[in-house]
């Protein structure tokens, strides 16, 4: 199983596109989970992430109570992942 960890910060315009593309691209070939770590976004990222959790059974969301930065958000995701392998992706489609 692959764990994909995505720190989320103010990505309301990209997060849904990213998750849909990951699920479409990997869904037929791999067993995977997507772990979204909301790093106290001030836009609608958390709301959109919650909708993705409802849409896909292999997407989970953890929201941090304060902004801790990308590296600490990644570490939080690594502490929550259950896969044999972990990949870290940015939330901005890069």
C-alpha positions as CSV (number, residue, x, y, z in Angstrom):
1,X,0.0,0.0,0.0
2,X,1.2,3.5,-0.8
3,X,0.5,6.5,1.5
4,X,0.4,9.9,-0.2
5,X,0.8,12.7,2.2
6,X,-0.3,16.2,1.1
7,X,0.2,19.2,3.4
8,X,-2.6,21.6,2.6
9,X,-2.4,25.3,3.0
10,X,-4.7,27.8,1.2
11,X,-5.3,25.5,-1.8
12,X,-9.0,25.8,-2.3
13,X,-8.5,26.2,-6.0
14,X,-6.2,23.2,-6.5
15,X,-6.9,20.5,-3.9
16,X,-9.9,18.9,-5.6
17,X,-8.2,18.8,-9.0
18,X,-5.1,17.2,-7.4
19,X,-7.1,14.5,-5.5
20,X,-9.3,13.7,-8.5
21,X,-6.2,13.3,-10.7
22,X,-4.5,11.0,-8.2
23,X,-7.5,8.8,-7.8
24,X,-8.1,8.6,-11.5
25,X,-4.4,7.9,-12.3
26,X,-3.6,5.4,-9.5
27,X,-7.0,3.9,-8.7
28,X,-6.9,1.1,-11.2
29,X,-3.3,0.0,-10.4
30,X,-2.5,0.6,-6.8
31,X,-3.9,0.3,-3.3
32,X,-3.3,3.7,-1.7
33,X,-4.4,6.2,0.9
34,X,-4.3,10.0,0.7
35,X,-3.6,11.8,3.9
36,X,-4.5,15.5,3.8
37,X,-2.9,17.6,6.5
38,X,-4.6,21.0,6.7
39,X,-2.0,23.4,8.1
40,X,-4.6,26.0,9.4
41,X,-5.6,27.3,6.0
42,X,-7.5,30.6,6.1
43,X,-9.5,29.9,2.9
44,X,-12.0,27.1,2.1
45,X,-9.3,24.4,1.8
46,X,-10.7,22.5,4.9
47,X,-14.2,22.6,3.6
48,X,-13.2,21.3,0.2
49,X,-11.0,18.6,1.8
50,X,-13.9,17.4,3.9
51,X,-15.9,17.0,0.7
52,X,-13.1,14.9,-0.7
53,X,-13.1,12.7,2.4
54,X,-16.9,12.1,1.8
55,X,-16.3,11.5,-1.9
56,X,-13.4,9.0,-1.6
57,X,-13.1,6.3,1.1
58,X,-9.3,6.3,0.9
59,X,-8.9,10.0,1.6
60,X,-8.4,11.1,5.2
61,X,-8.1,14.6,6.7
62,X,-6.3,15.9,9.7
63,X,-6.5,19.5,10.6
64,X,-3.8,21.2,12.7
65,X,-4.9,23.7,15.3
66,X,-2.2,26.2,14.3
67,X,0.0,26.8,11.3
68,X,3.2,24.8,11.8
69,X,4.7,25.0,8.3
70,X,5.1,22.5,5.5
71,X,7.8,20.3,7.0
72,X,6.0,19.8,10.3
73,X,2.7,19.1,8.5
74,X,4.5,16.4,6.4
75,X,5.8,14.9,9.7
76,X,2.3,14.8,11.1
77,X,1.2,13.0,7.9
78,X,4.0,10.5,8.2
79,X,3.0,9.8,11.8
80,X,-0.5,9.0,10.6
81,X,0.2,7.0,7.4
82,X,-0.3,3.2,7.3
83,X,1.2,2.3,3.9
84,X,4.3,0.3,3.1
85,X,5.7,3.3,1.2
86,X,5.1,7.0,1.6
87,X,5.1,9.8,-1.0
88,X,4.9,13.5,-0.2
89,X,3.1,15.7,-2.7
90,X,2.6,19.5,-2.8
91,X,-1.0,20.8,-3.0
92,X,-0.3,23.2,-5.9
93,X,-0.3,20.7,-8.8
94,X,3.5,21.0,-9.2
